[in-house]
Amino acid sequence: MTHDQRAKMRARILEAARERFLEEGLDGLSMRGIASRVGVSSMTLYLYYESRQDIVRHITIDGFKTLNAAVDKAIEAAKPADKLKTLVASYVEWASKNNRWYSAMYGYLSDDLAVAPEDPLLAGPSNVVADHLKKLLIAAGHSEGAACKHSTFLWGTLHSIAVLQIGGQIKQRATTIEALTEHFLGLANAALAAPEAEAPKASSKAKAKK
């Protein structure tokens, strides 16, 4: 089998797994079910992926790539003054429309990325939205350290809003996704309007006095 043929079969298997996952969730994702959809034996799958978990990992990677592409496209088309608002809207919209996929992506991260934090296929894609926020903060005058702090906090808050929307808790709390995203934008704009510089380093003389 050539490299190209192997790549095509891997893609077929992953597409079948993703379709089944989106239809039935992770509980319905079995090697036997994936193999049946592809038209091969269950054992054949192990020639292309190490395990069911390996397939789930690649579904997660594809999820982040798709989410990132949607956010990137929206931001590129937005005016400079609208980039933050567009980022938030595109992120929440994708998470809401792909709620099962989104939930599985972050469920996988919490279970597996903690064990392998340097996973090169996941570490980068899972941080892209935070990196966009960081760039906006640095452009507004924040230092690298301050931008990292604020972007991590804002990303975590935005993720929480998406999770609450998916789970229906926002409606239970008698509020709306629009109200929460507006509140989030208020927090983000406040951070952008008050840039933090790096703390001045103590001089050698000051250190010596201590």
C-alpha positions in Angstrom: 0.0 0.0 0.0 1.4 3.4 -1.0 1.6 6.4 1.4 -1.2 8.1 -0.5 -3.5 5.0 -0.3 -2.8 4.8 3.5 -3.6 8.5 3.9 -6.9 8.1 2.0 -7.9 5.1 4.2 -7.1 7.0 7.4 -9.2 9.9 6.1 -12.1 7.5 5.3 -12.0 6.0 8.7 -11.9 9.3 10.5 -14.8 10.7 8.4 -16.9 7.6 9.2 -16.0 8.0 12.9 -16.8 11.7 13.0 -20.2 11.1 11.3 -21.1 8.4 13.7 -19.9 10.4 16.7 -22.0 13.5 15.6 -25.1 11.2 15.2 -24.7 9.2 18.4 -22.1 10.9 20.6 -19.1 9.3 22.2 -21.1 6.5 23.8 -22.2 5.3 20.4 -18.7 5.4 18.9 -17.4 1.9 18.7 -14.7 0.3 16.6 -17.2 -2.1 15.3 -19.6 0.6 14.3 -16.9 2.6 12.6 -15.7 -0.5 10.7 -19.2 -1.2 9.5 -19.6 2.2 8.1 -16.3 2.1 6.3 -16.9 -1.5 5.0 -13.9 -3.2 6.7 -13.3 -5.4 9.6 -12.8 -4.0 13.1 -9.2 -5.3 13.1 -8.4 -3.4 10.0 -9.0 -0.1 11.9 -6.0 -0.9 14.1 -3.7 -0.9 11.1 -4.4 2.8 10.8 -5.2 4.0 14.3 -3.8 2.7 17.6 -7.2 2.6 19.4 -10.6 4.1 19.7 -9.1 6.8 21.9 -6.7 7.6 19.1 -9.6 8.1 16.8 -11.3 10.3 19.4 -8.1 12.4 19.6 -8.2 13.0 15.9 -11.9 13.9 16.0 -10.9 16.4 18.7 -8.1 17.8 16.6 -10.5 18.2 13.6 -12.9 20.0 15.8 -10.4 22.6 16.9 -9.2 23.1 13.3 -12.8 23.7 12.2 -13.6 26.0 15.0 -10.3 27.9 14.5 -11.0 28.2 10.7 -14.5 29.7 11.4 -13.1 32.2 13.9 -10.1 33.1 11.7 -12.4 33.7 8.7 -14.8 35.9 10.7 -12.0 38.0 12.2 -10.2 38.5 8.8 -13.5 39.9 7.3 -14.2 42.2 10.3 -13.2 45.8 10.6 -10.4 46.5 13.2 -12.9 48.0 15.7 -15.2 45.0 15.3 -12.6 42.2 15.7 -13.3 41.4 19.3 -17.0 41.4 18.9 -16.7 39.2 15.8 -14.4 36.8 17.6 -16.9 36.4 20.5 -19.9 36.0 18.2 -18.2 33.4 15.8 -16.9 31.4 18.8 -20.2 31.1 20.6 -22.1 30.5 17.3 -19.8 27.6 16.4 -20.0 26.1 19.9 -23.8 26.3 19.9 -24.2 24.8 16.4 -21.7 22.0 17.1 -22.5 21.5 20.7 -21.8 17.8 20.9 -18.5 18.2 19.1 -17.5 21.2 21.3 -18.3 19.4 24.5 -16.3 16.3 23.4 -13.3 18.4 22.4 -13.0 20.0 25.9 -13.9 16.8 27.6 -11.0 15.1 25.8 -8.7 18.0 26.8 -9.6 17.7 30.5 -9.0 13.9 30.4 -6.0 13.5 28.2 -4.2 16.8 27.5 -3.5 17.0 31.3 -1.6 13.7 31.0 0.2 14.8 27.8 0.3 18.6 27.9 3.0 18.8 25.1 0.9 16.9 22.6 1.9 18.8 19.4 -1.3 18.1 17.6 -3.5 19.5 20.4 -1.5 22.1 22.3 -1.5 24.6 19.4 -5.0 24.2 18.0 -6.6 24.3 21.4 -5.1 27.7 22.2 -5.8 29.7 19.0 -8.8 31.7 20.3 -6.7 32.7 23.4 -3.9 33.7 21.1 -6.3 36.0 19.1 -7.3 37.7 22.4 -3.6 38.0 23.4 -2.8 39.7 20.1 -5.6 42.2 20.6 -4.3 43.0 24.1 -0.7 43.4 23.0 -1.9 45.7 20.2 -3.7 47.8 22.8 -0.5 48.3 24.7 -0.3 45.4 27.2 2.9 43.7 28.0 3.5 40.1 27.1 2.9 38.9 30.6 -0.3 41.0 31.2 -1.6 39.9 27.8 -1.1 36.3 28.7 -2.9 36.8 32.0 -5.9 38.7 30.6 -6.3 36.5 27.5 -6.3 33.3 29.6 -9.0 34.7 31.9 -11.1 36.0 29.0 -10.8 32.8 27.1 -11.8 30.8 30.1 -14.8 33.1 30.6 -15.9 32.8 27.0 -15.6 29.0 27.1 -17.7 29.0 30.2 -20.4 31.0 28.5 -20.4 28.6 25.6 -20.7 25.6 28.0 -23.6 27.2 29.9 -25.4 27.9 26.6 -24.9 24.3 25.4 -26.2 22.9 28.7 -29.2 25.2 28.9 -28.1 26.8 32.2 -28.3 30.3 30.7 -32.0 30.0 30.1 -32.5 28.4 33.6 -30.9 31.5 35.1 -33.5 33.7 33.3 -30.9 35.5 31.2 -29.8 35.3 27.6 -26.6 34.5 25.6 -26.8 38.0 24.2 -26.8 39.5 27.7 -23.8 37.4 28.8 -21.8 38.1 25.6 -22.4 41.8 26.0 -21.2 41.6 29.6 -18.1 39.7 28.4 -17.4 42.3 25.8 -17.6 44.9 28.6 -14.9 43.0 30.6 -12.7 42.6 27.5 -13.0 46.2 26.4 -12.2 47.3 29.9 -9.0 45.2 29.8 -8.1 46.6 26.4 -8.6 50.2 27.6 -6.3 49.8 30.6 -3.0 48.4 29.2 -0.5 47.0 31.8 3.2 47.5 31.2 5.9 45.1 32.6 6.7 45.7 36.2 10.0 47.6 36.5 12.9 45.3 37.5 14.8 46.1 40.7 18.2 47.6 40.1 21.4 45.8 41.3 21.8 48.5 43.9 18.3 48.0 45.2 18.9 44.2 45.4 22.1 44.7 47.3 20.3 46.9 50.0 17.9 44.1 50.5 
